[in-house]
Amino acid sequence: MTAVWRYGRPSLVVLLAALAVGVPLWLVAVTSAKPQAEAIEPNLDLPRHWRPATNYADAVSEGEMLRGFFNSLLVVVPSVVLVLILGAGAAWVFARRKSKLVSAAYALCISGLLLPPAVITIVMELRQLGLANTRPGMIAVYTGMYLSTSIFFMTGFIRAIPMELEEAARMDGAAPARIFWRIVLPLLRPVIATATIMVMLYAWSDVFYAFFVLGGGDRATLPLNLYQVAGAQLYLNNWHLVFAYVVVMSLPMVAVFLVGQRKIVSGITSGAVK
C-alpha cells in the first residue's frame, strides 16, 4: 500500500492539475467553435456543427479586436521596458552597496510582492497628477506593480556576479554607467527574459486595474474591450463570440510563454536561489 501511494500520489496531483486547467480550456475551445444555438448554454460537448472560422472572424471584426490589440501594445510594451530598466538599475545598487539605508530601501521596494496595490488610492493619485484615464497613467501603474518582482529576482542574480568583472572595468577607466550597460546588463539576460514574460502575461490579461485607470472607451485594452463588448447587445448571450474573442486574445501570450518557458524557470531559480 505504501508503494502504491508513493507512486500514485504524483499521478494524482498531475491528474488534478490537468482537470483544473484542462476542463476550462476545453470549454472555451469547443464553445468558440459552436454556432449560437448550441452555445447559448456552454457545455463540454463537441459541436454538432463546426464554425470556428466564422466565429473568430466575427469576434475580430465586430469586437474591435485590432483597436484593443494596439491599445494593449501601447501600454504593455512601455511598462515592460520601464520595469526592466528601473529594476536592473535599482537591483545593481541594492546588490553592491551595503548599508542600513540601502537595506531599508530594498525591503521597501520588494514589499510590493506582499502588499496589494490600493485601487482607490491609485485612482485618486492619478487624478491629482492629471493621469487618470490616460495610457501614461496605466503604464505608471503597471510599472509600479511589477517593479518589486523585477528588483527581487535581479538583485539575487547580480549578487552572484563576481565583483572582479566590475573592478577590472573600473581600473580601465570605465564610468559606472558604462559598467552597467556593457557588463551588468548583458549578464542579466536570463532574469530579463523572465521578467519580460511575467510582466507581459500579467499586464496583457489585466482587466481589473485597466477598468479603474483607463475607464474604457477608445483607450480600452483587449481584456477591457472584451468586458465592454460582452455586456453590449452584440455579445448578449453570444458565448461563441465571447469565447472566440478569448481564444484569439490569448494566442500572443501563449506563443510568448511557449517560446520563453525555459527562461522563466532558469531566471526564477537564478534570481531567487543564487
C-alpha positions in Angstrom: 0.0 0.0 0.0 2.9 2.4 0.8 4.5 1.7 -2.6 1.2 2.3 -4.4 0.7 5.6 -2.6 4.3 6.7 -3.2 3.9 6.3 -7.0 0.2 7.1 -7.2 0.5 10.4 -5.3 2.4 12.2 -8.1 0.0 10.8 -10.7 -3.0 12.0 -8.6 -1.5 15.5 -8.4 -0.9 15.7 -12.1 -4.4 14.4 -12.8 -6.0 17.1 -10.6 -3.9 19.8 -12.1 -4.8 18.6 -15.6 -8.5 18.7 -14.7 -8.3 22.1 -13.1 -6.6 23.6 -16.2 -7.8 21.3 -19.0 -11.6 21.5 -18.4 -11.8 25.3 -18.6 -9.6 25.3 -21.7 -11.7 22.6 -23.3 -14.9 24.5 -22.5 -13.5 27.7 -24.1 -12.2 25.9 -27.2 -15.3 23.8 -28.0 -17.7 26.7 -27.3 -15.8 29.0 -29.6 -16.4 26.6 -32.5 -20.1 26.2 -32.0 -23.0 28.1 -33.6 -25.0 30.4 -31.5 -27.9 27.9 -31.0 -25.5 25.4 -29.5 -23.5 27.9 -27.4 -26.4 29.5 -25.5 -25.7 27.2 -22.6 -22.0 26.4 -22.7 -21.0 22.7 -22.1 -18.2 20.3 -22.7 -19.9 18.6 -25.7 -18.3 18.7 -29.1 -20.1 21.0 -31.6 -22.6 19.3 -33.9 -21.9 22.0 -36.5 -18.4 23.4 -36.6 -17.9 27.1 -37.4 -14.7 28.3 -35.8 -13.6 30.4 -38.7 -16.8 32.4 -38.8 -16.8 32.9 -35.0 -13.2 34.1 -34.9 -13.7 36.4 -37.9 -16.8 37.9 -36.3 -15.0 38.3 -32.9 -12.1 40.1 -34.6 -14.2 42.4 -36.7 -17.3 43.1 -34.7 -15.5 43.1 -31.3 -12.9 45.7 -32.5 -10.0 43.5 -31.5 -7.5 45.3 -33.6 -8.0 48.5 -31.7 -7.8 46.7 -28.4 -4.6 44.9 -29.6 -2.8 48.1 -30.4 -4.0 49.7 -27.2 -2.6 46.8 -25.2 0.7 47.1 -27.1 0.9 50.8 -26.3 0.5 50.1 -22.6 2.3 46.7 -22.1 5.5 47.3 -24.1 6.5 50.6 -22.4 5.6 49.1 -19.0 7.9 46.1 -19.7 10.8 48.4 -20.8 10.4 50.6 -17.7 10.2 47.6 -15.3 13.4 46.1 -16.8 15.5 49.3 -16.9 14.4 50.7 -13.5 14.5 47.2 -11.9 18.0 46.4 -13.2 19.4 49.8 -12.1 17.9 49.5 -8.6 18.9 45.9 -8.2 22.5 46.8 -9.1 22.6 49.4 -6.3 21.0 47.0 -3.8 23.3 44.2 -4.7 26.6 46.2 -4.5 26.0 48.7 -1.7 25.8 47.6 2.0 24.2 50.0 4.5 21.2 50.1 6.7 19.6 52.7 4.4 20.1 50.6 1.4 18.7 47.5 3.2 15.7 49.5 4.3 15.1 50.8 0.7 15.4 47.3 -0.6 12.8 46.0 1.9 10.5 48.8 1.0 10.9 48.1 -2.8 10.2 44.4 -2.6 7.3 44.9 -0.2 5.1 45.2 -3.3 5.4 41.4 -3.5 3.2 41.0 -0.4 1.2 44.2 -0.3 -1.5 44.5 -3.0 -2.0 48.0 -4.6 -4.8 50.1 -3.2 -7.1 50.8 -6.2 -8.8 53.8 -4.6 -5.5 55.4 -3.7 -4.1 54.8 -7.1 -7.1 56.4 -8.9 -7.0 59.4 -6.5 -3.3 60.0 -7.1 -3.6 59.7 -10.8 -6.4 62.3 -10.8 -4.2 64.6 -8.8 -1.4 64.2 -11.3 -3.8 64.5 -14.3 -3.0 61.0 -15.5 -6.4 59.4 -14.9 -8.0 57.8 -18.0 -4.7 58.0 -19.8 -2.2 55.5 -21.2 0.8 57.1 -19.3 -1.2 56.6 -16.1 -1.8 52.9 -16.9 1.9 52.5 -17.7 2.8 54.0 -14.4 0.5 51.7 -12.5 1.8 48.5 -14.2 5.4 49.7 -13.7 4.9 50.2 -10.0 3.0 46.9 -9.6 5.6 44.7 -11.2 8.8 46.6 -10.3 9.1 44.7 -7.0 9.3 41.4 -8.7 11.9 42.6 -11.1 14.1 44.0 -8.3 13.8 40.9 -6.2 15.0 38.5 -9.0 17.6 40.8 -10.4 19.2 41.6 -7.0 19.7 37.9 -6.2 21.2 37.3 -9.7 23.6 40.3 -9.5 24.9 39.2 -6.1 26.2 36.0 -7.8 28.1 38.0 -10.4 31.8 38.3 -9.4 32.9 41.8 -8.3 36.2 41.3 -10.2 34.4 41.9 -13.5 33.3 45.4 -12.4 36.6 46.2 -10.6 38.6 45.3 -13.8 36.4 47.7 -15.8 36.9 50.5 -13.2 40.6 50.0 -13.4 40.4 50.5 -17.2 38.6 53.8 -16.6 35.0 52.8 -17.2 32.4 55.0 -15.7 29.5 53.4 -13.6 27.0 53.9 -16.4 29.3 52.2 -18.9 29.9 49.3 -16.4 26.1 48.9 -16.0 25.3 48.9 -19.7 28.2 46.9 -21.0 28.8 44.4 -18.2 26.0 44.1 -15.8 23.0 44.3 -18.1 24.2 41.7 -20.6 24.8 39.2 -17.8 21.1 39.7 -16.7 19.7 38.2 -19.8 18.1 35.1 -18.1 16.3 37.3 -15.5 15.4 40.0 -18.0 13.7 37.3 -20.2 11.9 36.0 -17.1 10.7 39.5 -16.1 9.7 40.3 -19.6 7.5 37.2 -19.9 5.9 37.5 -16.5 5.1 41.2 -16.8 3.6 40.7 -20.3 1.5 37.8 -19.1 0.1 39.7 -16.2 -0.4 43.1 -17.9 -1.8 41.6 -21.1 -4.7 39.8 -19.2 -5.4 42.5 -16.7 -8.9 44.0 -16.7 -9.3 45.0 -13.0 -6.8 47.9 -12.9 -7.4 48.8 -16.5 -11.1 49.3 -15.7 -10.4 51.8 -12.9 -7.5 53.6 -14.5 -8.4 53.7 -18.2 -12.2 53.6 -17.8 -12.7 52.1 -21.3 -13.6 54.0 -24.5 -11.1 54.3 -27.3 -8.2 53.5 -25.0 -9.5 50.1 -23.8 -7.1 47.3 -23.8 -8.0 43.8 -25.1 -9.4 42.4 -21.8 -11.2 45.7 -21.0 -12.6 45.8 -24.5 -13.9 42.3 -24.1 -15.6 43.3 -20.9 -17.3 46.2 -22.7 -18.5 44.3 -25.7 -19.5 41.3 -23.7 -22.1 43.4 -22.0 -23.3 45.1 -25.2 -26.2 43.9 -27.3 -23.8 42.4 -29.9 -22.4 39.8 -27.4 -25.5 39.3 -25.3 -25.9 35.5 -24.9 -23.4 35.1 -27.8 -21.0 32.9 -25.8 -19.5 31.5 -29.0 -18.2 35.1 -29.8 -17.1 35.7 -26.3 -15.0 32.5 -26.2 -13.7 33.1 -29.7 -12.5 36.5 -28.5 -10.8 34.9 -25.5 -9.0 32.4 -27.7 -7.7 35.0 -30.2 -6.7 37.4 -27.3 -4.7 34.6 -25.6 -2.8 33.4 -28.7 0.0 36.1 -28.5 0.7 35.3 -24.8 0.5 31.6 -25.4 3.2 31.9 -28.1 5.3 34.1 -25.8 5.0 31.5 -23.0 5.9 28.6 -25.2 8.9 30.3 -26.5 10.2 31.5 -23.2 9.0 28.9 -20.7 12.6 27.6 -20.1 13.8 31.2 -19.5 11.1 31.6 -16.8 12.4 28.6 -14.8 16.1 29.4 -15.2 15.5 33.1 -14.4 13.5 32.4 -11.3 16.0 29.9 -9.9 18.9 32.2 -10.7 17.4 35.2 -9.1 15.9 33.6 -6.1 18.4 30.8 -5.2 21.7 32.3 -6.1 
